Amino acid sequence: MKTPAQTNKDRINLRLERSVKTLLERAASLEGKTVSKFVLHSALDQAKKTVHEHEALTLNAENSKTFFNALAATINFNSKLTDALEEHSQRVVSK
């Protein structure tokens, strides 16, 4: 059971057509949920899927090998980058 400090306070309000509301109510009823819980769970599932699709990287075997080889390759700094790194180390004090 939630304590008063754990009560949900954030809200999202939706404006929708009567037919959409009726459909959501019907679907929620079929799953034995309130409309709020049905909409929340449905939106949350879709949000997780969307975030995963944008943050996950899926590679086939060839692309995976190419990516790994690029990460494992020796890095050769040009003179400008070497100078910039040296200047950074002189200017920035790390704790």
N, C-alpha and C positions, 0 to 999 in steps of 0.2 A: 504494500500500500504506500502511496506517495505521501510524503509529509508536505505541509504547506509551502515549504521552501522549494520543493521539487515540482510544483504545479506548472503545467505547460502555460506559457504566457504569450508566446508568439502566435500570430494568426495570419492566415491567408484568406482573403475574401474573393469569391468568384462571381462574376455575372455571367449567366448562361441562359440559353433558351429553355423554355418549359420542357420540350421534348428531350433535351439532354439531361435535365434534372430528373425527369421521369425514368430515363434509362439507367442513370446512376443509382437511383433509389431501388429499381428493380434488381439490378446486379448486386447491390449491397444486400438486399433481402435474400437473394438466392444463396449468398455466402454466409448469411447469418451475422452480418456486420452492420454497424451504423454506416450512414453515408459518409460521415467524416472519416471513420476508420478505413472504409473501402477506398475512398479517394486518396487518403494519406498513403496507404500501403501500395496502391497502384502507382502513384506518383513517385514514391520512394524506390520501388523496383525499377521504374524507368530511369530515374535519376542515377542510380547505381550503374545500370547498363550503359547509359550515355557517358558517364565519367570513365568507366572502364574502357570503352571503345576509344576514347580520346587520349587516355593515359597509357594504355598497354601497347606494346610493340610486338607484333607477331611476324616472324620471318620464316620463309621457307629455308631449306637446307643450304642452298647456294647463297642467299642473302645473309643468312646467319654466319656462314664462313667468312664472307666478305666483311661483315661488320666486326667480327672477332679479330680478323687480321688487321683491320684498321686500328682497333684498340691496342693490339699487341705490337704494332709497328714502332720502331724507334722514332722519337720526335727530334727533329732538327730545327732548332730555333734560328731565325735569321738575326742579323746584327741589331735591327731595330727592336725586336722583341727582347733580345738579351739586354740591350741598353735599358729598355723600359723596366724589366724585372730588377735590374741592378738599382735603378733610380727608386723604384718602389721600396726595395729593402732598405735603402738609406733614409727614405722619408717616413715610412710607416713603422711604428713601434708596436709590436705584438705583445699582448699580455700573457 
